[in-house]
Amino acid sequence: METSLEINTEYSNFPEYDLKGRYKLAFNWIPQGINTLLDAGCAWGYGTRFFRQKSDRVYGLDPTQIFVEVAKHRYSDITFVESELEKTPFESEFFDAIVSCDTLEHVHDEVTCLNEMFRILKPGGVLVITTPHKGLFGFMDPGNSIQWIEYFIKKNLSYIYRLAYRIRKGEYPEKIEYVKPIYEHDTTHRHYSLADLVEMLNKSNFKDNFIIEKTFRSGLFIGVFTMNLDFYLSLFIKNKIKEFIIKPFLFFSEIDFWIPYNFIGYNIGVKIIKIPLKK
């Protein structure tokens, strides 16, 4: 008999991905042969697993219980911890490297998280941060735009929503409920410029104790277009058909990710070195 965890860890619910995009960037920037590494904001470990090639001991941290349960179930040789990034259970100066791949834009307090990562990172250690960038097409971020579009359609074009629901679910919804989105710090998928990241580092304990060794701003339109296309197709067609349609867009999105668009890019990554505290 299947357990609830085995049912919840089906591939369709928590897929694994090839090493690509932001995780590949972080992977390339992490030195070989280190002792300890933390994936801060690891979700269900789909990217964490690759860092076993870089570090003797790999840790993953995420605040979502089911994600951590799935990760523990799949990757027993990695230590996964359920915790907020603002306050972790690790000892000070424990990690040789920390990767934070598209996590900072979700946290409650960026500076508090940076303080905590500073605390648990060894002097000379590497911190890789990737986030959405304030680029030319940042306004298309589905994490922000879709909730407004869904609210508008449910409120003003309910017949379209009912039709989409009927096509997708095979029946009409019993009731259409909608709540006006509120953009607050905790509910917004935030985008940052390089200047924003530097400012936050200087507000944290990293101030005067870090150097930015590498910066990469990349991806323009194809990636965010594909994310939106994925959402809208999911309203009307089954997953297998949607995945078939999306596949070529994902291929070109990965190519686009590696093109350095500088200040107009959709993504930003920085490689930070923690330098010893000045006495």
Order of alpha helices (4+ residues) and beta strands (2+ residues): alpha-alpha-beta-beta-alpha-beta-beta-alpha-beta-alpha-alpha-alpha-beta-alpha-alpha-beta
